Amino acid sequence: MTVLYWLIAAAAFLVIEILTMGLTTVWFAGGTLVGTVAAWLRMALWVQVAVFVVVSVVLLVLTRPLAMKYVNNRTVKTNADSLIGCTCIVTQTINNLQAEGQVKIKGQVWTARSLSDDDILEKDTKVVVREISGVKLMVEPESGE
């Protein structure tokens, strides 16, 4: 009967993994399969649970980073994320205190703010995008400006 419980647990972990795609519960499913084997061999319940815990943790710690590397290797930065680190030109003077400023980057005009409220960046200044805050590019002068 214990074998059946382990198989039900394995199925539950797999269903959760399919629903979440988080690459976390699949390793516990692997642990339950080893627990199933221990139950089939009629080992004590504490041995079954210990084997489940050890195998699950080992699988999680050792194989998850490798799996994440291969699963996420085709992740492409979104349009906005790809702008970080790019150089652009100020098209409207950037003044944080007056809440104004725009830059042109890759043919598009974006609202921009300086990383420092003390900086006023004049039109035609070259700036570098350092982060994105909402729909605004946070910029700072390009080194040498």
N, C-alpha and C positions, 0 to 999 in steps of 0.2 A: 504494500500500500504506500510506503514511503517513496518508492520509485515514482509512482503516479504524481505525488505532490511535487517532486523535483521537476518532473516534466511539465506540469502546469505552471510552475514558477518560471521555467525556461521560456515557455510560450508567452507568458505575461511580459517578461523582460523584452522579448523580441517584438511584441506588439508595441510596447512603449517606445522602443527604438525606432520602429517604422514610423510611428506618429511624430516623434520629435526630431529624428535625424541628428541627434547630438553626439553620437559616438561615445556614449557613456554606458547605457544599460546593456549594450550588446556584450560587453565584457562580463557582466554579471550573468548573462545567459550562458556564457562559456563556463563560468564557475558552477552554475546549476547542472550542467551536463556532467561535470566531473563529480559533483555531489550525487547525481543519479547513478553513476557507476559505483560509487562507494555504497550507496543504498542497495544496489543490485548484488554487491558482494557481501551484503548483510553486516556491514560495519556499524559500530555504535553511532547513534545520532550525533553525539558530540564530535565524532571524527568526520562525519558527513558535513556538518556545519563548518568545522575547522578547514576542511579541504576546500569547501565552497569559498570561504572568506579569503584564504591564501591565494587560490587560483584567480579569483576575481580581482584582487588587488594587484597581483603580479601582471595580469593581462592589462589592467587599466594603466598601470604605471609604465610598463615597458612597451606596449604596442600602440597605445592611443596616440602618442606624439608622432609616431611613424604614419599611422593611418590618417591623422589630420593633415600631415604634410602632403600626402598623395591625394586626399579627397579635396583639399582646398588649393591645389596647385594651379587650377585654372581660374582662380578668383581674379577678376579684373576690377581695377579701381573704377569707381563711378566717375562721371564727368567732373563733378566737383572735387572729389579726392585727387584726381589726376592733376589738378591745378596747383596743389601745394608744392612749393619749391620753384615754381615757374616765375620768370621775370615778366613784368608787364609795364605799361606806360600809363601814367596818371592822365586822365582826360578831363577831369574836373578836380580842382584843388581839394585835397583831403584835409578836413578840419574836424576832428572829433567833437570839439566843444560846440560847433555849429551843426553837427550831424549832417555833414555833406562830404561828398567825394565819390569819384568813380574812376575805374581803371578799365583799360581795354586789354583783353587777353584772349589769344587764339580767335580773334575776330568778333569776340563778344564783349559787351559792356556790362560790368558788374559794379554794384555798390561796394565801396571799400572804406575801411577805417584803418587808421594807423594803430600799431601795437601800443604806441605811447601817446597818451593824450597831449603831451607837450609838443609833439612833432606836427608841423603843418607842412604837408607835402604839396609842392606847387605843380601845376599842369606841366606835362612833358617830362616829369621826373621818372626815372626807372626805379621800380620797386619790386620786391620779391614777396610772393604770397607765402606766409608762414602758417596760417591756419584758416579755418572757415568757421564762422559763428553765425548760425542760422543761414541767411542768404547773403551775408556780407563776407567779403574777403578781408582778412586781417593781414596788413602788409607792413613792411618796413623798408627803408631806403636800401637800395642795392649797395653793397660795400663799394666804397670809392666815391659815393655820391655825397 
